[in-house]
Amino acid sequence: MATTSVIEQMRQLIQLIAKHNHAYYVMDQPTISDSEYDHLFHQLKALEEQYPDLVQSDSPTTKVGGQALSKFQSVTHVVPMLSLGNVFNQEDLFAFARRVEERLPNQKVQYEVELKLDGLAISLWYENGVLIRGVTRGDGETGEDITQNVKTIRNLPKVLHSDHFEIPRLLEVRGEVLMPKSGFEKLNAEQEAKGDKTFANPRNAAAGSLRQLDPNIAAARPLAFYAYGIAQCEPNHGLTTMHDSLQWLTKLGFEIAERQYLCNSIQEVQQRYEQIQQERSDLQVEIDGMVVKVDDLKQQQQLGFLSREPRWATAYKFPAQAALTTVDQIDWQVGRTGTLTPVARLNPVFVGGVTVSNVTLHNIGEIHRLDVRVGDTVSVYRTGDVGVTINSNVSSRTQLDFQMAV
């Protein structure tokens, strides 16, 4: 059999197995029976045994995982991984658009709207189509090398291929690693059955899995990677918009979040925000808002950056998620300087992705002003990722307004 024909067969089987792996491990929705999957796997294995010199580097028959590391190496980002500014309401969103449009006079501005995935941002490096490095965001300037763990993520391409265009010599892709809802629930059920600690939310589970020194632990977790941008590409991809660049990434084998919208006005962005908020519970992944980006890449360059965030993008966060709980007791904590701080101990409540059991009351004056007492029922909510706020005392004496960093 001709070499090209063998490689073609191997590639087809690898892509097919990768697709079924994603359906089974990440989405928890198998698309074929176990026996059919085994048949594909053994077909590939037989080919590899017959032609060992042609085994592909991303073959699923090679062992996932490897030796445990003693620590992660630090890596400096060539292109810093900046954070996003936040908006929390329509007024803030329209103010963001006004700033954009004032800096782009007489230009038509379109906005790319994406889901704001609640996971861990990472950067992937490919040289001549082969994955050589995976790095966490870290502080934006320096991250941790988590390459061995990244290689265990089943829906993430280890070798790029395309029938549409030539593979770039160098490609740096940015995206989010997270655990889809179905995989997270399954993992927690397994942890509970073993008597092990369960995870508070999918983000914690994903972050904890990626930062395991033993890649075999990461390999056992249902992680998924969703690309959201290109940091570097040599030679240049020649694309002109954010929307097109996401579609281009899918042609290389990357997955992107399940919703993207191209909006002709900021009013349309607001409509999409309201739509996504309504559909949030139906999504396969946890989100905490959406990301709004100026779509045109040349306009992004014109707008540039402000401090450590781009002027051309913002995160539009969802309102807080609320839950009711009771105040079990009020304790006093002694700070490093000897300052006494009252802390409300709450009946633990899960809200906005975290379990809340303590809230600082700041000082005795605040307790008197808020009139909070042991036994009171309070409404706890989480806004963005800033903190947890108790916004009302349901015991009807007064409104509470205090915060706890989480």
NORJOGI-V822581 format. One record per pair of residues at least 24 apart in sequence whose ideal C-beta (glycine too) atoms are under 10 Angstrom apart, sorted by sequence separation. I is the first residue (numbers start at 0). J is the second residue. If there is no record, write none. Layout:
# NORJOGI-V822581
i->I j->J
i->I j->J
This chain:
# NORJOGI-V822581
i->15 j->39
i->16 j->40
i->121 j->145
i->152 j->176
i->177 j->201
i->178 j->202
i->257 j->281
i->258 j->282
i->289 j->313
i->290 j->314
i->291 j->315
i->324 j->348
i->338 j->362
i->339 j->363
i->341 j->365
i->355 j->379
i->370 j->394
i->372 j->396
i->375 j->399
i->377 j->401
i->379 j->403
i->381 j->405
i->130 j->155
i->154 j->179
i->177 j->202
i->178 j->203
i->226 j->251
i->257 j->282
i->288 j->313
i->289 j->314
i->290 j->315
i->323 j->348
i->324 j->349
i->332 j->357
i->340 j->365
i->341 j->366
i->355 j->380
i->371 j->396
i->13 j->39
i->16 j->42
i->119 j->145
i->123 j->149
i->130 j->156
i->176 j->202
i->178 j->204
i->179 j->205
i->226 j->252
i->227 j->253
i->256 j->282
i->257 j->283
i->265 j->291
i->288 j->314
i->289 j->315
i->322 j->348
i->324 j->350
i->343 j->369
i->355 j->381
i->370 j->396
i->371 j->397
i->12 j->39
i->15 j->42
i->16 j->43
i->121 j->148
i->122 j->149
i->129 j->156
i->130 j->157
i->149 j->176
i->175 j->202
i->177 j->204
i->178 j->205
i->226 j->253
i->228 j->255
i->256 j->283
i->257 j->284
i->287 j->314
i->288 j->315
i->289 j->316
i->321 j->348
i->322 j->349
i->323 j->350
i->330 j->357
i->332 j->359
i->369 j->396
i->370 j->397
i->11 j->39
i->12 j->40
i->15 j->43
i->121 j->149
i->128 j->156
i->129 j->157
i->130 j->158
i->148 j->176
i->177 j->205
i->178 j->206
i->225 j->253
i->226 j->254
i->227 j->255
i->256 j->284
i->258 j->286
i->288 j->316
i->289 j->317
i->322 j->350
i->343 j->371
i->350 j->378
i->351 j->379
i->353 j->381
i->358 j->386
i->369 j->397
i->370 j->398
i->371 j->399
i->123 j->152
i->128 j->157
i->129 j->158
i->130 j->159
i->176 j->205
i->177 j->206
i->178 j->207
i->224 j->253
i->225 j->254
i->226 j->255
i->227 j->256
i->257 j->286
i->260 j->289
i->262 j->291
i->287 j->316
i->288 j->317
i->320 j->349
i->321 j->350
i->322 j->351
i->327 j->356
i->331 j->360
i->343 j->372
i->344 j->373
i->348 j->377
i->350 j->379
i->351 j->380
i->352 j->381
i->358 j->387
i->360 j->389
i->368 j->397
i->369 j->398
i->370 j->399
i->12 j->42
i->13 j->43
i->85 j->115
i->128 j->158
i->129 j->159
i->175 j->205
i->176 j->206
i->178 j->208
i->189 j->219
i->224 j->254
i->225 j->255
i->226 j->256
i->256 j->286
i->259 j->289
i->287 j->317
i->288 j->318
i->320 j->350
i->321 j->351
i->330 j->360
i->341 j->371
i->343 j->373
i->346 j->376
i->349 j->379
i->350 j->380
i->351 j->381
i->357 j->387
i->358 j->388
i->369 j->399
i->371 j->401
i->11 j->42
i->12 j->43
i->121 j->152
i->125 j->156
i->127 j->158
i->128 j->159
i->145 j->176
i->223 j->254
i->225 j->256
i->258 j->289
i->260 j->291
i->263 j->294
i->286 j->317
i->319 j->350
i->320 j->351
i->324 j->355
i->329 j->360
i->346 j->377
i->348 j->379
i->350 j->381
i->351 j->382
i->353 j->384
i->355 j->386
i->358 j->389
i->368 j->399
i->369 j->400
i->11 j->43
i->12 j->44
i->83 j->115
i->123 j->155
i->125 j->157
i->127 j->159
i->128 j->160
i->176 j->208
i->177 j->209
i->225 j->257
i->227 j->259
i->262 j->294
i->319 j->351
i->320 j->352
i->324 j->356
i->326 j->358
i->331 j->363
i->343 j->375
i->345 j->377
i->351 j->383
i->352 j->384
i->355 j->387
i->368 j->400
i->369 j->401
i->9 j->42
i->123 j->156
i->125 j->158
i->128 j->161
i->176 j->209
i->186 j->219
i->256 j->289
i->261 j->294
i->287 j->320
i->322 j->355
i->351 j->384
i->353 j->386
i->368 j->401
i->8 j->42
i->9 j->43
i->12 j->46
i->121 j->155
i->123 j->157
i->125 j->159
i->186 j->220
i->256 j->290
i->317 j->351
i->324 j->358
i->326 j->360
i->343 j->377
i->345 j->379
i->353 j->387
i->355 j->389
i->365 j->399
i->8 j->43
i->12 j->47
i->186 j->221
i->351 j->386
i->365 j->400
i->366 j->401
i->185 j->221
i->186 j->222
i->351 j->387
i->365 j->401
i->9 j->46
i->128 j->165
i->129 j->166
i->134 j->171
i->136 j->173
i->183 j->220
i->184 j->221
i->329 j->366
i->350 j->387
i->8 j->46
i->9 j->47
i->82 j->120
i->128 j->166
i->131 j->169
i->182 j->220
i->183 j->221
i->279 j->317
i->20 j->59
i->127 j->166
i->128 j->167
i->132 j->171
i->136 j->175
i->182 j->221
i->276 j->315
i->348 j->387
i->360 j->399
i->6 j->46
i->17 j->57
i->19 j->59
i->80 j->120
i->127 j->167
i->128 j->168
i->130 j->170
i->181 j->221
i->182 j->222
i->275 j->315
i->361 j->401
i->5 j->46
i->9 j->50
i->80 j->121
i->125 j->166
i->126 j->167
i->127 j->168
i->135 j->176
i->176 j->217
i->182 j->223
i->276 j->317
i->358 j->399
i->360 j->401
i->361 j->402
i->5 j->47
i->8 j->50
i->13 j->55
i->16 j->58
i->17 j->59
i->80 j->122
i->125 j->167
i->126 j->168
i->127 j->169
i->128 j->170
i->130 j->172
i->178 j->220
i->179 j->221
i->275 j->317
i->276 j->318
i->329 j->371
i->345 j->387
i->359 j->401
i->12 j->55
i->14 j->57
i->16 j->59
i->125 j->168
i->126 j->169
i->127 j->170
i->133 j->176
i->178 j->221
i->179 j->222
i->272 j->315
i->329 j->372
i->358 j->401
i->359 j->402
i->360 j->403
i->5 j->49
i->6 j->50
i->9 j->53
i->13 j->57
i->16 j->60
i->78 j->122
i->125 j->169
i->126 j->170
i->178 j->222
i->179 j->223
i->271 j->315
i->272 j->316
i->329 j->373
i->345 j->389
i->358 j->402
i->359 j->403
i->5 j->50
i->8 j->53
i->9 j->54
i->10 j->55
i->13 j->58
i->77 j->122
i->124 j->169
i->125 j->170
i->177 j->222
i->178 j->223
i->272 j->317
i->326 j->371
i->328 j->373
i->358 j->403
i->359 j->404
i->0 j->46
i->9 j->55
i->12 j->58
i->13 j->59
i->76 j->122
i->124 j->170
i->125 j->171
i->176 j->222
i->177 j->223
i->179 j->225
i->269 j->315
i->326 j->372
i->327 j->373
i->328 j->374
i->343 j->389
i->357 j->403
i->5 j->52
i->6 j->53
i->10 j->57
i->12 j->59
i->13 j->60
i->77 j->124
i->123 j->170
i->124 j->171
i->125 j->172
i->176 j->223
i->177 j->224
i->268 j->315
i->326 j->373
i->327 j->374
i->356 j->403
i->358 j->405
i->2 j->50
i->5 j->53
i->6 j->54
i->10 j->58
i->12 j->60
i->74 j->122
i->123 j->171
i->124 j->172
i->175 j->223
i->176 j->224
i->177 j->225
i->325 j->373
i->326 j->374
i->355 j->403
i->357 j->405
i->0 j->49
i->6 j->55
i->9 j->58
i->122 j->171
i->123 j->172
i->174 j->223
i->175 j->224
i->176 j->225
i->325 j->374
i->326 j->375
i->0 j->50
i->2 j->52
i->3 j->53
i->74 j->124
i->122 j->172
i->123 j->173
i->174 j->224
i->175 j->225
i->242 j->292
i->244 j->294
i->325 j->375
i->326 j->376
i->355 j->405
i->2 j->53
i->121 j->172
i->122 j->173
i->123 j->174
i->174 j->225
i->175 j->226
i->241 j->292
i->243 j->294
i->324 j->375
i->325 j->376
i->326 j->377
i->354 j->405
i->121 j->173
i->122 j->174
i->172 j->224
i->174 j->226
i->175 j->227
i->240 j->292
i->241 j->293
i->242 j->294
i->244 j->296
i->324 j->376
i->325 j->377
i->353 j->405
i->120 j->173
i->121 j->174
i->152 j->205
i->173 j->226
i->174 j->227
i->240 j->293
i->241 j->294
i->242 j->295
i->243 j->296
i->323 j->376
i->324 j->377
i->352 j->405
i->80 j->134
i->82 j->136
i->120 j->174
i->121 j->175
i->172 j->226
i->173 j->227
i->174 j->228
i->240 j->294
i->241 j->295
i->323 j->377
i->324 j->378
i->351 j->405
i->80 j->135
i->81 j->136
i->119 j->174
i->120 j->175
i->121 j->176
i->172 j->227
i->173 j->228
i->239 j->294
i->240 j->295
i->241 j->296
i->322 j->377
i->323 j->378
i->324 j->379
i->80 j->136
i->82 j->138
i->118 j->174
i->119 j->175
i->120 j->176
i->152 j->208
i->172 j->228
i->173 j->229
i->239 j->295
i->240 j->296
i->322 j->378
i->323 j->379
i->343 j->399
i->79 j->136
i->80 j->137
i->82 j->139
i->118 j->175
i->119 j->176
i->151 j->208
i->152 j->209
i->171 j->228
i->172 j->229
i->173 j->230
i->239 j->296
i->240 j->297
i->241 j->298
i->321 j->378
i->322 j->379
i->74 j->132
i->76 j->134
i->80 j->138
i->81 j->139
i->116 j->174
i->117 j->175
i->118 j->176
i->119 j->177
i->151 j->209
i->171 j->229
i->172 j->230
i->173 j->231
i->238 j->296
i->239 j->297
i->240 j->298
i->241 j->299
i->321 j->379
i->322 j->380
i->343 j->401
i->345 j->403
i->74 j->133
i->75 j->134
i->76 j->135
i->79 j->138
i->80 j->139
i->81 j->140
i->116 j->175
i->118 j->177
i->119 j->178
i->170 j->229
i->171 j->230
i->172 j->231
i->225 j->284
i->239 j->298
i->240 j->299
i->319 j->378
i->320 j->379
i->321 j->380
i->322 j->381
i->74 j->134
i->76 j->136
i->79 j->139
i->80 j->140
i->115 j->175
i->116 j->176
i->117 j->177
i->118 j->178
i->148 j->208
i->149 j->209
i->151 j->211
i->170 j->230
i->171 j->231
i->172 j->232
i->223 j->283
i->236 j->296
i->319 j->379
i->320 j->380
i->321 j->381
i->341 j->401
i->343 j->403
i->73 j->134
i->74 j->135
i->76 j->137
i->79 j->140
i->80 j->141
i->114 j->175
i->116 j->177
i->117 j->178
i->118 j->179
i->148 j->209
i->170 j->231
i->171 j->232
i->223 j->284
i->319 j->380
i->320 j->381
i->342 j->403
i->72 j->134
i->75 j->137
i->76 j->138
i->79 j->141
i->80 j->142
i->148 j->210
i->167 j->229
i->169 j->231
i->170 j->232
i->171 j->233
i->228 j->290
i->318 j->380
i->319 j->381
i->320 j->382
i->71 j->134
i->74 j->137
i->76 j->139
i->148 j->211
i->151 j->214
i->169 j->232
i->170 j->233
i->227 j->290
i->318 j->381
i->319 j->382
i->326 j->389
i->71 j->135
i->73 j->137
i->76 j->140
i->145 j->209
i->147 j->211
i->148 j->212
i->150 j->214
i->151 j->215
i->167 j->231
i->168 j->232
i->169 j->233
i->228 j->292
i->287 j->351
i->318 j->382
i->319 j->383
i->75 j->140
i->76 j->141
i->145 j->210
i->147 j->212
i->148 j->213
i->149 j->214
i->151 j->216
i->152 j->217
i->153 j->218
i->167 j->232
i->168 j->233
i->169 j->234
i->227 j->292
i->287 j->352
i->317 j->382
i->318 j->383
i->322 j->387
i->324 j->389
i->71 j->137
i->75 j->141
i->76 j->142
i->143 j->209
i->145 j->211
i->147 j->213
i->148 j->214
i->151 j->217
i->152 j->218
i->167 j->233
i->168 j->234
i->170 j->236
i->316 j->382
i->317 j->383
i->319 j->385
i->326 j->392
i->74 j->141
i->75 j->142
i->143 j->210
i->145 j->212
i->147 j->214
i->148 j->215
i->150 j->217
i->151 j->218
i->155 j->222
i->167 j->234
i->229 j->296
i->285 j->352
i->316 j->383
i->321 j->388
i->73 j->141
i->74 j->142
i->146 j->214
i->147 j->215
i->148 j->216
i->149 j->217
i->150 j->218
i->151 j->219
i->152 j->220
i->153 j->221
i->154 j->222
i->155 j->223
i->156 j->224
i->167 j->235
i->316 j->384
i->319 j->387
i->321 j->389
i->323 j->391
i->325 j->393
i->326 j->394
i->73 j->142
i->74 j->143
i->145 j->214
i->148 j->217
i->151 j->220
i->152 j->221
i->153 j->222
i->154 j->223
i->155 j->224
i->165 j->234
i->167 j->236
i->314 j->383
i->316 j->385
i->319 j->388
i->321 j->390
i->324 j->393
i->325 j->394
i->72 j->142
i->73 j->143
i->74 j->144
i->147 j->217
i->148 j->218
i->152 j->222
i->153 j->223
i->154 j->224
i->155 j->225
i->156 j->226
i->241 j->311
i->314 j->384
i->321 j->391
i->323 j->393
i->57 j->128
i->71 j->142
i->72 j->143
i->73 j->144
i->74 j->145
i->135 j->206
i->147 j->218
i->151 j->222
i->152 j->223
i->153 j->224
i->154 j->225
i->155 j->226
i->241 j->312
i->319 j->390
i->56 j->128
i->57 j->129
i->71 j->143
i->72 j->144
i->74 j->146
i->145 j->217
i->148 j->220
i->152 j->224
i->164 j->236
i->56 j->129
i->57 j->130
i->70 j->143
i->71 j->144
i->72 j->145
i->149 j->222
i->164 j->237
i->326 j->399
i->56 j->130
i->71 j->145
i->72 j->146
i->135 j->209
i->148 j->222
i->174 j->248
i->71 j->146
i->135 j->210
i->149 j->224
i->68 j->144
i->71 j->147
i->133 j->209
i->172 j->248
i->68 j->145
i->71 j->148
i->68 j->146
i->170 j->248
i->179 j->257
i->68 j->147
i->172 j->251
i->174 j->253
i->177 j->256
i->67 j->147
i->68 j->148
i->174 j->254
i->205 j->285
i->66 j->147
i->170 j->251
i->172 j->253
i->174 j->255
i->175 j->256
i->65 j->147
i->174 j->256
i->64 j->147
i->65 j->148
i->117 j->200
i->118 j->201
i->119 j->202
i->164 j->247
i->201 j->284
i->202 j->285
i->63 j->147
i->64 j->148
i->117 j->201
i->118 j->202
i->119 j->203
i->163 j->247
i->167 j->251
i->201 j->285
i->228 j->312
i->65 j->150
i->116 j->201
i->117 j->202
i->166 j->251
i->200 j->285
i->202 j->287
i->64 j->150
i->65 j->151
i->116 j->202
i->118 j->204
i->119 j->205
i->161 j->247
i->164 j->250
i->63 j->150
i->64 j->151
i->118 j->205
i->119 j->206
i->163 j->250
i->164 j->251
i->63 j->151
i->117 j->205
i->118 j->206
i->119 j->207
i->121 j->209
i->162 j->250
i->163 j->251
i->61 j->150
i->63 j->152
i->116 j->205
i->119 j->208
i->159 j->248
i->161 j->250
i->63 j->153
i->119 j->209
i->160 j->250
i->161 j->251
i->118 j->209
i->119 j->210
i->133 j->224
i->159 j->250
i->160 j->251
i->161 j->252
i->77 j->169
i->156 j->248
i->159 j->251
i->160 j->252
i->57 j->150
i->78 j->171
i->80 j->173
i->159 j->252
i->59 j->153
i->77 j->171
i->158 j->252
i->159 j->253
i->287 j->381
i->76 j->171
i->78 j->173
i->156 j->251
i->157 j->252
i->288 j->383
i->61 j->157
i->156 j->252
i->287 j->383
i->288 j->384
i->76 j->173
i->155 j->252
i->156 j->253
i->287 j->384
i->57 j->155
i->59 j->157
i->154 j->252
i->155 j->253
i->156 j->254
i->57 j->156
i->58 j->157
i->154 j->253
i->155 j->254
i->57 j->157
i->58 j->158
i->154 j->254
i->180 j->280
i->56 j->157
i->57 j->158
i->123 j->224
i->182 j->283
i->183 j->284
i->55 j->157
i->56 j->158
i->57 j->159
i->180 j->282
i->181 j->283
i->182 j->284
i->183 j->285
i->55 j->158
i->57 j->160
i->119 j->222
i->121 j->224
i->123 j->226
i->179 j->282
i->180 j->283
i->181 j->284
i->118 j->222
i->179 j->283
i->180 j->284
i->55 j->160
i->118 j->223
i->119 j->224
i->179 j->284
i->180 j->285
i->118 j->224
i->122 j->228
i->124 j->230
i->178 j->284
i->179 j->285
i->116 j->223
i->118 j->225
i->120 j->227
i->123 j->230
i->124 j->231
i->125 j->232
i->126 j->233
i->177 j->284
i->178 j->285
i->122 j->230
i->177 j->285
i->116 j->225
i->122 j->231
i->175 j->284
i->177 j->286
i->114 j->225
i->116 j->227
i->113 j->225
i->115 j->227
i->114 j->227
i->113 j->227
i->113 j->228
i->111 j->227
i->128 j->251
i->128 j->252
i->125 j->251
i->25 j->152
i->24 j->152
i->25 j->153
i->26 j->154
i->113 j->241
i->24 j->153
i->25 j->154
i->111 j->240
i->113 j->242
i->23 j->153
i->24 j->154
i->111 j->241
i->112 j->242
i->123 j->253
i->21 j->152
i->22 j->153
i->109 j->240
i->110 j->241
i->111 j->242
i->21 j->153
i->22 j->154
i->109 j->241
i->110 j->242
i->111 j->243
i->113 j->245
i->20 j->153
i->21 j->154
i->109 j->242
i->111 j->244
i->19 j->153
i->20 j->154
i->21 j->155
i->111 j->245
i->17 j->153
i->18 j->154
i->16 j->153
i->17 j->154
i->17 j->155
i->17 j->156
i->71 j->210
i->17 j->157
i->116 j->256
i->71 j->212
i->114 j->255
i->115 j->256
i->14 j->156
i->70 j->212
i->113 j->255
i->114 j->256
i->68 j->211
i->69 j->212
i->113 j->256
i->114 j->257
i->13 j->157
i->67 j->211
i->68 j->212
i->114 j->258
i->13 j->158
i->67 j->212
i->68 j->213
i->113 j->258
i->114 j->259
i->14 j->160
i->66 j->212
i->67 j->213
i->68 j->214
i->112 j->258
i->113 j->259
i->114 j->260
i->13 j->160
i->64 j->211
i->66 j->213
i->67 j->214
i->112 j->259
i->113 j->260
i->10 j->158
i->65 j->213
i->66 j->214
i->67 j->215
i->111 j->259
i->112 j->260
i->64 j->213
i->65 j->214
i->66 j->215
i->67 j->216
i->111 j->260
i->112 j->261
i->200 j->349
i->203 j->352
i->10 j->160
i->64 j->214
i->65 j->215
i->80 j->230
i->110 j->260
i->111 j->261
i->112 j->262
i->199 j->349
i->202 j->352
i->203 j->353
i->28 j->179
i->63 j->214
i->64 j->215
i->78 j->229
i->79 j->230
i->110 j->261
i->111 j->262
i->200 j->351
i->201 j->352
i->202 j->353
i->25 j->177
i->27 j->179
i->63 j->215
i->64 j->216
i->78 j->230
i->109 j->261
i->110 j->262
i->200 j->352
i->25 j->178
i->26 j->179
i->27 j->180
i->28 j->181
i->62 j->215
i->64 j->217
i->65 j->218
i->77 j->230
i->78 j->231
i->109 j->262
i->110 j->263
i->199 j->352
i->200 j->353
i->25 j->179
i->26 j->180
i->27 j->181
i->63 j->217
i->64 j->218
i->76 j->230
i->77 j->231
i->108 j->262
i->109 j->263
i->110 j->264
i->199 j->353
i->200 j->354
i->24 j->179
i->26 j->181
i->27 j->182
i->63 j->218
i->64 j->219
i->108 j->263
i->109 j->264
i->110 j->265
i->112 j->267
i->199 j->354
i->25 j->181
i->26 j->182
i->27 j->183
i->62 j->218
i->63 j->219
i->107 j->263
i->108 j->264
i->112 j->268
i->25 j->182
i->27 j->184
i->108 j->265
i->110 j->267
i->111 j->268
i->21 j->179
i->24 j->182
i->27 j->185
i->109 j->267
i->110 j->268
i->112 j->270
i->109 j->268
i->112 j->271
i->112 j->272
i->115 j->275
i->24 j->185
i->110 j->271
i->114 j->275
i->112 j->274
i->113 j->275
i->112 j->275
i->100 j->265
i->114 j->279
i->99 j->265
i->116 j->282
i->118 j->284
i->117 j->284
i->118 j->285
i->140 j->307
i->96 j->264
i->97 j->265
i->114 j->282
i->116 j->284
i->117 j->285
i->118 j->286
i->139 j->307
i->96 j->265
i->116 j->285
i->117 j->286
i->138 j->307
i->139 j->308
i->95 j->265
i->96 j->266
i->114 j->284
i->116 j->286
i->117 j->287
i->94 j->265
i->114 j->285
i->115 j->286
i->116 j->287
i->117 j->288
i->93 j->265
i->96 j->268
i->114 j->286
i->115 j->287
i->116 j->288
i->92 j->265
i->93 j->266
i->95 j->268
i->96 j->269
i->113 j->286
i->114 j->287
i->115 j->288
i->116 j->289
i->92 j->266
i->114 j->288
i->115 j->289
i->116 j->290
i->93 j->268
i->114 j->289
i->115 j->290
i->89 j->265
i->92 j->268
i->93 j->269
i->113 j->289
i->114 j->290
i->115 j->291
i->89 j->266
i->92 j->269
i->112 j->289
i->113 j->290
i->112 j->290
i->113 j->291
i->89 j->268
i->111 j->290
i->112 j->291
i->113 j->292
i->89 j->269
i->92 j->272
i->111 j->291
i->112 j->292
i->88 j->269
i->110 j->291
i->111 j->292
i->110 j->292
i->111 j->293
i->112 j->294
i->202 j->384
i->89 j->272
i->109 j->292
i->110 j->293
i->111 j->294
i->88 j->272
i->89 j->273
i->109 j->293
i->110 j->294
i->111 j->295
i->108 j->293
i->109 j->294
i->110 j->295
i->86 j->272
i->108 j->294
i->109 j->295
i->106 j->293
i->108 j->295
i->107 j->295
i->106 j->295
i->109 j->298
i->103 j->293
i->108 j->298
i->102 j->293
i->106 j->297
i->107 j->298
i->99 j->291
i->103 j->295
i->106 j->298
i->100 j->293
i->24 j->218
i->27 j->221
i->99 j->293
i->108 j->302
i->24 j->219
i->26 j->221
i->57 j->252
i->96 j->291
i->103 j->298
i->106 j->301
i->24 j->220
i->25 j->221
i->95 j->291
i->102 j->298
i->24 j->221
i->25 j->222
i->26 j->223
i->96 j->293
i->23 j->221
i->24 j->222
i->25 j->223
i->103 j->301
i->24 j->223
i->25 j->224
i->92 j->291
i->99 j->298
i->102 j->301
i->103 j->302
i->113 j->312
i->115 j->314
i->21 j->221
i->102 j->302
i->111 j->311
i->115 j->315
i->87 j->288
i->102 j->303
i->110 j->311
i->111 j->312
i->115 j->316
i->21 j->223
i->86 j->288
i->99 j->301
i->110 j->312
i->115 j->317
i->85 j->288
i->99 j->302
i->108 j->311
i->112 j->315
i->98 j->302
i->83 j->288
i->86 j->291
i->83 j->290
i->98 j->305
i->83 j->291
i->102 j->310
i->103 j->311
i->83 j->292
i->102 j->311
i->99 j->310
i->98 j->310
i->99 j->311
i->99 j->312
i->99 j->313
i->95 j->310
i->98 j->313
i->95 j->311
i->95 j->312
i->96 j->313
i->95 j->313
i->94 j->313
i->95 j->315
i->84 j->305
i->92 j->313
i->84 j->306
i->91 j->313
i->81 j->304
i->84 j->307
i->85 j->308
i->92 j->315
i->81 j->305
i->82 j->306
i->83 j->307
i->84 j->308
i->91 j->315
i->79 j->304
i->81 j->306
i->82 j->307
i->83 j->308
i->84 j->309
i->91 j->316
i->81 j->307
i->82 j->308
i->83 j->309
i->84 j->310
i->89 j->315
i->80 j->307
i->81 j->308
i->82 j->309
i->86 j->313
i->87 j->314
i->88 j->315
i->79 j->307
i->81 j->309
i->84 j->312
i->85 j->313
i->86 j->314
i->87 j->315
i->88 j->316
i->25 j->254
i->83 j->312
i->84 j->313
i->85 j->314
i->86 j->315
i->87 j->316
i->83 j->313
i->84 j->314
i->85 j->315
i->86 j->316
i->87 j->317
i->88 j->318
i->81 j->312
i->83 j->314
i->85 j->316
i->87 j->318
i->82 j->314
i->83 j->315
i->87 j->319
i->21 j->254
i->117 j->351
i->17 j->252
i->117 j->352
i->14 j->252
i->28 j->283
i->27 j->283
i->26 j->283
i->25 j->283
i->25 j->284
i->117 j->384
i->87 j->382
i->87 j->383
i->85 j->382
i->85 j->383
i->87 j->385
i->85 j->384
i->85 j->385
